[in-house]
Amino acid sequence: MKKTISGMLAFYLAACIVLASLVVAMPLIGSKRYMVEARGGIIHETFTESIVYSVKEDDEEYSNPYRLPLYYSPYTNTCAVTAGGVAIAYFDISYPNLIPNSSGFEIGTTYLYPAQGSTGSAVNNMFAELYEMTNSSDNGTTIPDFKSGMEEYVESKGYDLTMTDIYSNHLDFEACKTALEAGKLVTVFVDGFSVYDNEIRYDGYDTMTCTVVNGAHTLTAYGYSVIKYYDASMNIVAEYEFLLVQSGMPTLGLTRLRVDSGCTIDDAYVLDVN
């Protein structure tokens, strides 16, 4: 009996050691650094996806008319700084002191953001401040540092930033839609994701180009889109839930982030300034 108890104890201790090592090996979300190279990204693969269908529903969508500027942080591995910076540029339309000495203009229904410019420009000065305030480095940015840095930056310009968490084991897509339709933005922290572009409609089927990107990354959304495909009996064939995002990668630009599949989401926040 003593040998049996001793053996069980040894097995239990060994199992605890293994579990402890796994916990140590897995980075906590709060300490994870988001650092997919902002100037390129780690594209794993690109392929064409085809969907054969009889009926298609694609009228559930919203795109903020201001969209987001194609700005990019000038610092290496700072996609979070890019995501925060483009959000600040968007809110600067209504709160013009967010980026001092910088203003865009409207042509008809199109808003033109000011050019990012070179070192010393208003936009790059904003990125420089945000880089410091978020404690970013060549190793990326953590979520807590992103949040505190964004709040510090906005408050330093005389405004308040609200960041509402809308991720708890899954992304609250309905909350995303409500916030985006209200003119707010959504910043998403992911670890591997897929974006879809070049949607082409044929007779009875669609094709889309899917680009799969590896690594921990940060993107900001300005809209959403839902597409549903059905067969002749109205059985669903495929469904896609997208966020319209500024990808943080010049090779992808403004694109559609699929959030219901092919995307590991760590956290997401609604951003608003007042």
N, C-alpha and C positions, 0 to 999 in steps of 0.2 A: 504493500500500500504506500509506504514511504517513497519507494522508487517511482511509483506512478505519479504521486503528487509532485515529486522533484522533477520528473520529466515534463509534466504539464506546466510547472512554473518556468522551466527553462524555455519551453515553447512560447509561453506568454511573453516573457522578457524579450525573446528574439523578435517576436511580432511587433512589440512596442518599439524596438530599435528601428525596424524597417519602416514603420509608419512615421516615426519621428524624422527619419532621413528624408522621406517623401515630402513631409511638410516643409522641411528646411529647403528642399530642392525647388519647391513650387513658390515663385515670387508672389507676394501679396499684391493685390491690385493697387493698393495705395502706394506701394514702393516701385511698381513697374514703371519703366521709363519708355515713353512712346517716341520712337526714333526712326521710323522708316524714312530714309533719305528724302528730304523735301524736294530735292532737285532731280530725282529720278525714280526712286522707289524700287522695290524688288519684285518685278513682274515674274510670276511663276510660269504662267501660260496664257495664251489667247486662243480662243476657238469660236466657231460659229455654232449657235444653238438653233435648232429648227423645231417649230411647234405646229403640228397638223391639227386643224380644228374646223368646226362648222359654224360656231357662234363665238364672237369676241366682245367682251365688255371692257372698255378702256376710258370711260368717262369720269371715273373717280380720280381726280387729280387737282393739284393746285401748284402754281409756280409764282412765287413772289415777283412782281413786275420789276423790282430792282435787282433781282438775282444776287450774285456776289461777285466782287472784282477778282480778276486773275492776278492777285498779288501772291508773292512767295517770300517767305522769310529768307534773308540773305545768309543765314547761319546754317551750318551743317546739322543734319539730324534734328530739325526743330519743326516738325510738322504741326505740333501743338501750337507753336508760335504763329505759324501760318493760319491755322484754324481760328485762333483767337484774333489775329490781326484783321482777317477779312470780316469777322463779325463786328469788330470795332469800326471798320470802314463803312459797313452798312448802317450801323446806328449813328454814325457821324452825319448822315443825311438829315436826321431829325435833331441831333444834338451836336452842333457843328464844332464845339470846342474839343471833341474827342481826339481829333487830329488837327491841331492848330495849323493855320495857314494852308489849308487844303480844302478844296471844294470842287465838286463835279457840276454837271449841268444836264438839263433834260432837252432832248430833241424829240418833239412829238411825245410818244409814249415810252421812249427809251431813255434811260438814265445812263450817262457816261461818267464812270468814276475817273478821278484824276489819275494821271500816269504814275506808276510807282517811282520812276526816276532812278537816279543813282545815289551813291553814298551822300548823306547829308540832306536828302529830300525829306519832305514832311512825312511821307509814308514810311520811309526807312528809319527815320527818327522814332516813329511810333514803334516799329519792330524792335529797335535797339532798346527802348525802354521796357517793352514787354518781355524781351529776352532776359533782361536783368531781373525784373520783378517776378518772373515765373521760375527763377533759379534754373534756367535751361542751360544746357551744355552740349558738347559733342555726343554725350550719352543720352540726350533726349530730355523729356519733361515728365514729371509725375502728375497724376490727376490732382492731388492736393495742392501742389505748387501751381498748376494751371489755374485752379479755382481762386486761390489767394492772390495770385499775380494779376489775374483779370480784374478782380475786385479792387485791388490796390490801384491799378492803372485807371480804371473808370472813376474811382473816387478822387484820384489826383487831378482829374479834369473837371470836378465839380458835380458829378452825377452819381447815381447809385446803380449797381448791377444786381439783378436777381438771377440766380441759377437754381433751377428746380430739377431735382433728380427724377428721371422718368424710367429708370431701369431697376428692376428687382427680380432677378432670375430670368427676366425676359424684357424686351423693349415694349413699352406701352405705346403701341403704334397709334392708337386713338388719341392719346395725349399729344403725340407728335403732330397729328393732323390738325387738332384744335389749336395748338400753339402756332403752327405755321400759318394757318388761315388768319390768325390774329396779328400777323406781322412780326412775330417773334422768330428766333432762330433755334436750331437744335444742333448741339455739338456732340459727336459720337466718338467714343474711344473703342477701337477694335483691335483684334489680334488675328489678322488674316481676313480678307474680304474679296468680294467680286463686284465688278461694275459692268453695266450693260449699255451698249451704244449701237448705233447703225441699225436701227430697227427697219426692216424692209418687209412690206406686205406683198404677198403673192396671192394667187387664187387658191384659197384653202389652206394656206400655211404662211407663217411668218418666220423670219430669221433675225437673230440678234447676235452681235459680237460680244462675247463674255471675256473679260480680262480678270484673271485671278492674281491677287497680290498677296505676298507673304509679309509677315512682320507686324509689330505693334504700331498703329497709326491713328491719327486724329483727323476728323473731317467735320465740316460744318454744313448743315442742310438749310435750304431756303424753300423747299417744296416737297411734294410727294406725288406718287403715282401708283395706282393699283390696276393690274391687267389680269383678266380672267378669261380662260379659253374653255369652251365646251364642245362636246361631240354632238351628233345629230339628235341624241336622246336627252340632251341638256345635262349630261354627266360632266363634271368638271375634269378637264384634261390637264390643265396647268394653271397655276396662280403665281403672280409675282407682286411683291410689295417692295416698292422702291422709295428711297429718299433722294431728292434732287440735291446734289452736293457740289461744293467746290472741293475737288479731290485732293488738293495740296500737292499735286504732281503735274508739272507742265505737259507731260505726255498724255494726260487724261483730261485735264481742264475741268469744265463743268460736265458732270456725268450723272448716272443713276446708280446709286448704291443699293444692292439688293439686301434687304434686312431679314427676310423670312427664310433664307437658305444661303449657304456658302459664305456666311459672315459670322465670326465669333465676336459678339459684343461684350465688352467689359463694363461699360457704363455709358450713360447718356444724360444730357442736361438741356433744359429749355433755357435760353438766354433772353433777357429783356433788360432795357435800360430806361431809367426814368430820373 
